[in-house]
């Protein structure tokens, strides 16, 4: 007996007659034996979805007695987290919320392949006022907190204590405080073995009393293998970005920090916990600080690297010597002139009111400065001067042969600028008229005739007769 499926995309059949549904639909299954056959229609239904992710919702008008659905939202992260499983997302609508640590603290974890996500669906639209410290506080692993606007009464806005957790795209600002160890965004506190925290693309401003305390920072990273990238941090009371306690093997890169009370970035560790080693501080812009641009603190190993950082107007200098340990390997450091600073920062304010959408332009300009620095290329100002000098030389240069072309600016000085193609119009500098095409051809004929005339005169022949033959030919 043989078996066949009339719609193999809907259902398949094995040699023994076992039918397997592949998609929703109807498939005729035919059995043939000894020249006789019969068929039956098999209806297949769609296989069940393998996705277990759910969407939950919060709103300023929501209630924690609700099921956290789109039509009946909850109010706090804590309530939503009670319903969530790995891969789920909690969406918070725009509007004003007042949260506290005790009422909003979440502990549930995701997994490496299925993160838990808390997100403000409108960037910075869900506005959180903290009635105490850490109105957003997470202790779960593999959790991401995205796009919230956080302010309040304590200089600690978002705290994450979960391994491989992420704080992305939030705005944390205007958090007062004059004492204690705090930060606008903190990760972790206070288990300093928590690893792999990522703080990416946030805007942090006005944390603590500027320059008056040494323990309140913009972003505070205190665990190993943390990543702090693409943040804008302004007006941190002490450091705009601080690493301490269990900090080691960190990456701090592509951040813009300004108006920091004591340090732009401090790299350090608690000597009783670890040595901060293999940390990379790359491609940061650090300006207008109240102390060093980068401060090297305690317990530093010999494998830290500071590459391609840009500094301007940091009162104590660019990079300090370490308090204890070994100084980092440094390369590509650039100190801006005031003209370069003005070109990089358009409509500079030094606080949260700036145009943060222009950050990409600043980073592109940063990369261009480093490219020129490493390749020995001239700055745009010098390049313009080179072009003016070359223009003067060109005017003084004797004309090239008629019809010749050359590119200006020359490739070695043009650096990608559009090249103009110029034609030399005259054999003689005193001839001012433009002589093209037929004019040049007549002069070539006359020149050849002159050479032949000279040769024949030398041979004793009549020059006029020869010149007429040459011109006529």
Phi and psi in degrees as a GROMACS rama.xvg file:
@    title "Ramachandran Plot"
@    xaxis  label "Phi"
@    yaxis  label "Psi"
@TYPE xy
-119.065  153.079  UNK-2
-125.12  145.615  UNK-3
-146.972  147.086  UNK-4
-106.929  131.437  UNK-5
-79.2797  -10.0449  UNK-6
-143.063  74.9895  UNK-7
-61.5951  -18.6109  UNK-8
-75.478  -21.6623  UNK-9
-93.8692  -43.2637  UNK-10
-149.273  142.039  UNK-11
-111.308  159.052  UNK-12
-135.558  135.938  UNK-13
-86.1328  174.178  UNK-14
-63.9823  -24.7257  UNK-15
-91.0527  -2.31347  UNK-16
96.4888  11.9362  UNK-17
-81.2292  121.838  UNK-18
-97.8848  133.022  UNK-19
-122.375  123.597  UNK-20
-76.0979  135.497  UNK-21
-114.054  -28.1983  UNK-22
-157.284  166.616  UNK-23
-69.4576  136.575  UNK-24
148.432  -171.975  UNK-25
-120.135  136.091  UNK-26
-132.303  127.894  UNK-27
-76.7354  129.192  UNK-28
-110.061  124.454  UNK-29
-113.079  133.484  UNK-30
-113.783  131.74  UNK-31
-126.087  132.571  UNK-32
-152.826  125.866  UNK-33
58.742  36.2263  UNK-34
84.2861  -8.16141  UNK-35
-105.419  148.129  UNK-36
-141.401  159.102  UNK-37
-147.528  155.204  UNK-38
-134.506  152.163  UNK-39
-140.223  144.322  UNK-40
-89.6203  127.101  UNK-41
-110.024  127.778  UNK-42
-98.3671  125.358  UNK-43
-109.215  136.693  UNK-44
-100.226  159.189  UNK-45
-65.0599  140.587  UNK-46
-65.3288  150.293  UNK-47
-63.5814  148.292  UNK-48
-65.2445  138.267  UNK-49
-89.117  -6.60633  UNK-50
-79.7452  133.224  UNK-51
-112.047  6.15391  UNK-52
-70.7891  140.338  UNK-53
-123.964  156.995  UNK-54
-112.149  127.845  UNK-55
-120.561  162.808  UNK-56
-137.531  142.636  UNK-57
-129.062  155.242  UNK-58
-153.847  156.674  UNK-59
-59.0798  -26.787  UNK-60
-97.4317  6.14074  UNK-61
-75.2812  172.181  UNK-62
-134.44  139.45  UNK-63
-74.9674  -1.10788  UNK-64
-87.3471  -4.45156  UNK-65
-87.1442  165.958  UNK-66
-81.8544  5.53226  UNK-67
64.3672  36.2445  UNK-68
-93.199  173.66  UNK-69
-63.6489  -34.1486  UNK-70
-90.9258  -15.277  UNK-71
-138.699  74.1074  UNK-72
-75.3971  161.327  UNK-73
-91.0081  -174.812  UNK-74
-114.237  -40.176  UNK-75
-111.998  158.03  UNK-76
-61.3313  -39.4134  UNK-77
-59.0442  -43.6221  UNK-78
-65.7375  -45.1914  UNK-79
-61.6964  -40.9071  UNK-80
-61.8473  -26.1008  UNK-81
-64.5557  -22.5816  UNK-82
-98.2724  -12.072  UNK-83
-85.5223  152.502  UNK-84
-129.629  165.483  UNK-85
-51.3145  134.005  UNK-86
94.2911  -10.4105  UNK-87
-80.0653  158.473  UNK-88
-128.689  134.855  UNK-89
-107.287  119.133  UNK-90
-100.692  130.25  UNK-91
-115.505  129.577  UNK-92
-77.3399  159.304  UNK-93
-64.2988  148.112  UNK-94
140.342  -176.379  UNK-95
-100.578  131.721  UNK-96
-125.583  146.386  UNK-97
-117.722  112.691  UNK-98
-120.295  154.248  UNK-99
-124.938  164.53  UNK-100
-59.1043  -50.0096  UNK-101
-67.0617  -33.3169  UNK-102
-88.9376  -8.59822  UNK-103
-129.043  3.00871  UNK-104
-67.2565  127.979  UNK-105
-116.776  148.288  UNK-106
-130.664  -10.0012  UNK-107
-72.6851  145.649  UNK-108
-110.036  153.595  UNK-109
-96.6775  -158.688  UNK-110
-130.052  173.659  UNK-111
-61.6588  -29.6507  UNK-112
-104.103  -3.8416  UNK-113
-146.278  84.9919  UNK-114
-73.7207  154.022  UNK-115
-87.9384  136.732  UNK-116
-127.328  129.403  UNK-117
-114.494  121.478  UNK-118
-139.323  138.561  UNK-119
-83.7771  115.272  UNK-120
-61.8228  -32.1172  UNK-121
-100.573  123.292  UNK-122
-58.1506  123.3  UNK-123
64.3294  14.8836  UNK-124
-82.1502  -35.7582  UNK-125
-81.0907  105.4  UNK-126
-100.738  114.637  UNK-127
-102.175  124.142  UNK-128
-104.994  123.52  UNK-129
-90.5779  120.482  UNK-130
-77.687  -12.1517  UNK-131
-150.281  -165.846  UNK-132
-71.3762  148.524  UNK-133
54.4817  61.4563  UNK-134
-63.7234  -21.5157  UNK-135
-115.329  114.416  UNK-136
-138.207  125.789  UNK-137
-125.026  133.021  UNK-138
-114.036  5.30652  UNK-139
-89.2846  150.005  UNK-140
-80.1647  153.314  UNK-141
53.5375  52.7459  UNK-142
-121.949  141.445  UNK-143
-126.015  139.118  UNK-144
-120.661  119.26  UNK-145
-132.536  128.718  UNK-146
75.3516  20.7035  UNK-147
-87.3951  154.929  UNK-148
-107.17  123.379  UNK-149
-127.784  128.63  UNK-150
-142.423  179.491  UNK-151
164.066  -156.867  UNK-152
-103.496  0.233547  UNK-153
-135.519  145.677  UNK-154
-78.4002  33.9  UNK-155
-136.654  115.25  UNK-156
-99.7814  -56.9472  UNK-157
-122.858  128.436  UNK-158
-125.253  130.291  UNK-159
-127.311  130.341  UNK-160
-118.346  15.8788  UNK-161
-97.8035  140.532  UNK-162
-59.8049  134.833  UNK-163
57.8287  30.03  UNK-164
-85.2791  161.535  UNK-165
-134.288  138.806  UNK-166
-120.8  111.469  UNK-167
-130.239  127.75  UNK-168
69.0136  22.5476  UNK-169
-91.0778  161.087  UNK-170
-117.974  118.044  UNK-171
-121.283  124.073  UNK-172
-157.47  158.25  UNK-173
53.358  59.0945  UNK-174
-111.844  107.728  UNK-175
-79.1405  161.645  UNK-176
160.885  146.209  UNK-177
-126.643  0.938624  UNK-178
-155.947  164.816  UNK-179
92.9649  162.867  UNK-180
-94.2745  101.243  UNK-181
-135.096  174.664  UNK-182
-161.872  152.607  UNK-183
-57.3288  -46.0526  UNK-184
-125.269  126.929  UNK-185
-125.604  134.855  UNK-186
-160.443  119.77  UNK-187
-96.6891  172.908  UNK-188
-149.667  112.792  UNK-189
-137.485  27.2662  UNK-190
-91.9395  102.351  UNK-191
-84.2325  11.3249  UNK-192
-95.7865  -7.73644  UNK-193
-60.8138  131.001  UNK-194
-120.621  156.221  UNK-195
74.6576  21.8674  UNK-196
-69.6332  139.986  UNK-197
-121.271  127.711  UNK-198
-121.721  106.255  UNK-199
-134.391  128.89  UNK-200
69.3574  29.1075  UNK-201
-95.9001  160.017  UNK-202
-115.627  121.864  UNK-203
-127.409  129.933  UNK-204
-150.022  141.097  UNK-205
61.0688  64.5633  UNK-206
-109.53  113.987  UNK-207
75.3711  -174.591  UNK-208
-88.8839  118.309  UNK-209
-57.8851  122.201  UNK-210
74.1395  -1.99531  UNK-211
-98.8717  -15.4848  UNK-212
-133.952  155.076  UNK-213
-106.812  6.93933  UNK-214
-122.802  9.1322  UNK-215
-120.557  125.624  UNK-216
-130.682  166.93  UNK-217
-71.2213  -62.2276  UNK-218
-122.157  132.166  UNK-219
-124.405  111.017  UNK-220
-113.172  128.56  UNK-221
-133.093  17.1446  UNK-222
-130.483  167.759  UNK-223
-73.2274  154.016  UNK-224
59.2151  30.1258  UNK-225
-78.2908  153.597  UNK-226
-125.482  125.087  UNK-227
-124.824  106.449  UNK-228
-138.04  145.31  UNK-229
59.1918  31.4662  UNK-230
-96.577  154.225  UNK-231
-112.921  119.048  UNK-232
-127.89  123.192  UNK-233
-133.236  148.403  UNK-234
56.1458  45.3334  UNK-235
-77.057  141.343  UNK-236
-58.7664  -43.6749  UNK-237
-113.769  -90.4066  UNK-238
-96.1247  142.063  UNK-239
-70.4342  -38.7508  UNK-240
-131.191  121.415  UNK-241
-120.465  130.628  UNK-242
-118.584  132.664  UNK-243
-160.765  -170.514  UNK-244
56.8488  -110.58  UNK-245
-92.5834  22.0893  UNK-246
-68.9154  129.42  UNK-247
-168.374  158.184  UNK-248
52.3637  42.6617  UNK-249
-97.9421  161.388  UNK-250
-123.571  121.032  UNK-251
-124.12  104.059  UNK-252
-146.998  153.288  UNK-253
58.3355  29.7599  UNK-254
-96.3578  151.107  UNK-255
-115.048  119.588  UNK-256
-126.013  140.908  UNK-257
-149.474  148.904  UNK-258
56.9445  42.4146  UNK-259
-81.6407  139.843  UNK-260
-62.0505  -43.5031  UNK-261
-127.117  -41.9411  UNK-262
-138.878  147.442  UNK-263
-69.6133  -59.118  UNK-264
-132.176  132.127  UNK-265
-116.066  128.405  UNK-266
-109.171  119.389  UNK-267
-161.046  177.32  UNK-268
-158.727  159.638  UNK-269
-81.3561  116.644  UNK-270
-59.1583  -21.9152  UNK-271
-80.8985  -10.4192  UNK-272
-110.501  -45.4605  UNK-273
-164.754  175.965  UNK-274
-110.903  127.335  UNK-275
-77.6784  104.98  UNK-276
-136.333  159.083  UNK-277
56.9988  33.628  UNK-278
-94.8686  137.737  UNK-279
-115.439  127.426  UNK-280
-120.794  103.782  UNK-281
-129.157  142.637  UNK-282
57.7753  34.9713  UNK-283
-96.3453  151.424  UNK-284
-110.487  122.558  UNK-285
-130.402  112.817  UNK-286
-135.528  150.914  UNK-287
55.3495  43.9982  UNK-288
-89.2363  161.42  UNK-289
-84.9279  -0.381344  UNK-290
-152.477  -133.483  UNK-291
-75.9206  149.322  UNK-292
-63.7962  -52.738  UNK-293
-122.399  124.44  UNK-294
-103.891  126.795  UNK-295
-95.7388  117.162  UNK-296
-97.3163  -125.569  UNK-297
-97.6234  155.61  UNK-298
52.2301  59.021  UNK-299
-104.055  131.126  UNK-300
-79.5258  -178.588  UNK-301
-95.7199  5.89994  UNK-302
-116.072  15.3053  UNK-303
-75.8851  148.262  UNK-304
-134.305  129.755  UNK-305
-116.9  110.328  UNK-306
-122.412  136.052  UNK-307
58.2821  40.2351  UNK-308
-93.4423  146.868  UNK-309
-114.816  136.498  UNK-310
-128.565  152.408  UNK-311
-157.85  126.553  UNK-312
56.2849  45.0133  UNK-313
-94.967  119.677  UNK-314
-59.9722  -34.3306  UNK-315
-89.9567  -14.7101  UNK-316
130.182  -177.037  UNK-317
-78.3511  -58.3419  UNK-318
-134.577  130.5  UNK-319
-84.7181  165.069  UNK-320
-76.1835  154.722  UNK-321
-70.2079  144.457  UNK-322
-68.0881  -41.5222  UNK-323
-150.84  144.236  UNK-324
103.727  -158.009  UNK-325
-109.346  138.473  UNK-326
-69.1558  146.029  UNK-327
-68.6856  153.293  UNK-328
-72.0745  129.17  UNK-329
-123.584  138.658  UNK-330
-153.959  154.572  UNK-331
70.2259  17.6318  UNK-332
-68.846  134.248  UNK-333
-127.111  132.459  UNK-334
-106.557  120.182  UNK-335
-73.0369  148.604  UNK-336
-82.2425  167.349  UNK-337
-62.9501  -34.4807  UNK-338
-66.8669  -41.4063  UNK-339
-65.9672  -39.9592  UNK-340
-59.9581  -44.9213  UNK-341
-64.43  -32.8653  UNK-342
-72.5993  -35.483  UNK-343
-74.122  -43.4113  UNK-344
-106.616  101.125  UNK-345
-88.7685  130.317  UNK-346
55.1179  47.776  UNK-347
-62.7771  131.748  UNK-348
-117.416  -28.7502  UNK-349
79.687  9.32091  UNK-350
-144.271  -163.72  UNK-351
-72.9412  -10.0738  UNK-352
-82.0086  -2.10791  UNK-353
-71.7263  174.14  UNK-354
-87.9818  94.1402  UNK-355
-74.3362  -15.7527  UNK-356
-65.6529  -19.6896  UNK-357
-84.4775  4.96222  UNK-358
-60.077  -37.1966  UNK-359
-62.0217  -37.9614  UNK-360
-64.8386  -40.3654  UNK-361
-62.1557  -44.362  UNK-362
-66.8889  -35.9604  UNK-363
-63.7497  -42.2485  UNK-364
-64.0209  -36.9156  UNK-365
-60.2595  -46.7567  UNK-366
-63.0196  -37.3287  UNK-367
-65.7806  -40.4632  UNK-368
-60.4756  -43.7961  UNK-369
-67.514  -37.493  UNK-370
-60.1897  -44.3491  UNK-371
-69.0094  -36.0532  UNK-372
-63.4894  -44.0401  UNK-373
-75.7961  -32.2151  UNK-374
-92.6833  -2.09617  UNK-375
71.7566  23.7382  UNK-376
-81.3236  152.707  UNK-377
-72.5072  154.595  UNK-378
-69.6248  163.96  UNK-379
-56.7707  -37.0379  UNK-380
-64.398  -45.2154  UNK-381
-66.5389  -36.3941  UNK-382
-62.1761  -41.5931  UNK-383
-62.5304  -38.3268  UNK-384
-64.3998  -40.4473  UNK-385
-61.3831  -39.4533  UNK-386
-65.8322  -41.0341  UNK-387
-64.1759  -42.4887  UNK-388
-62.2984  -40.7159  UNK-389
-66.9122  -34.6054  UNK-390
-60.4428  -41.7256  UNK-391
-63.7677  -42.3939  UNK-392
-63.2391  -38.6904  UNK-393
-63.0545  -39.9689  UNK-394
-65.9129  -29.2642  UNK-395
-86.5454  -16.2423  UNK-396
-69.8642  143.302  UNK-397
-67.6748  147.307  UNK-398
-60.3984  147.296  UNK-399
-80.6421  -177.296  UNK-400
-63.4904  152.06  UNK-401
-59.6027  136.926  UNK-402
85.0722  -5.59036  UNK-403
-70.9373  149.172  UNK-404
-119.21  148.198  UNK-405
-149.658  160.145  UNK-406
-97.5487  142.594  UNK-407
-139.609  130.275  UNK-408
-68.876  156.112  UNK-409
-59.9737  154.195  UNK-410
-55.3145  -36.9529  UNK-411
-68.1206  -21.4854  UNK-412
-113.798  -13.176  UNK-413
-79.0138  -34.3691  UNK-414
51.1367  54.3535  UNK-415
84.1164  -1.18439  UNK-416
-71.2335  156.763  UNK-417
-65.0727  130.732  UNK-418
-91.5967  136.13  UNK-419
-94.147  140.433  UNK-420
-103.288  122.419  UNK-421
-115.129  147.32  UNK-422
-115.408  133.43  UNK-423
-79.5081  125.11  UNK-424
-98.3968  -17.3845  UNK-425
-139.136  147.241  UNK-426
-78.3175  -20.8983  UNK-427
-124.916  131.525  UNK-428
-62.1869  -24.0534  UNK-429
-83.4554  -6.09021  UNK-430
-93.0242  116.914  UNK-431
-97.6745  -14.5919  UNK-432
-79.0157  153.236  UNK-433
-83.5706  115.803  UNK-434
-112.198  111.694  UNK-435
-124.837  169.501  UNK-436
43.3667  -110.504  UNK-437
-57.415  -35.5521  UNK-438
-59.7326  -47.8206  UNK-439
-64.4097  -37.5302  UNK-440
-63.5058  -41.9503  UNK-441
-61.9569  -37.8729  UNK-442
-70.6589  -32.7123  UNK-443
-66.2227  -42.0576  UNK-444
-61.1029  -44.5829  UNK-445
-63.5058  -37.5891  UNK-446
-66.2516  -41.8647  UNK-447
-65.1721  -39.3884  UNK-448
-63.2411  -38.9594  UNK-449
-63.26  -39.8149  UNK-450
-65.0433  -41.8545  UNK-451
-66.0491  -39.8409  UNK-452
-59.7603  -43.5808  UNK-453
-62.0476  -39.4844  UNK-454
-67.457  -41.2569  UNK-455
-72.305  -34.3157  UNK-456
-60.1567  -41.3286  UNK-457
-63.1489  -27.683  UNK-458
-92.3009  3.12934  UNK-459
87.0622  11.8229  UNK-460
-90.8205  167.269  UNK-461
-79.4985  121.856  UNK-462
-70.5377  -37.5018  UNK-463
-66.2735  -46.33  UNK-464
-60.0679  -41.0661  UNK-465
-66.505  -40.187  UNK-466
-63.9724  -39.606  UNK-467
-65.5006  -40.2759  UNK-468
-63.767  -39.7692  UNK-469
-67.3054  -41.9615  UNK-470
-67.7851  -41.8192  UNK-471
-63.8542  -32.7943  UNK-472
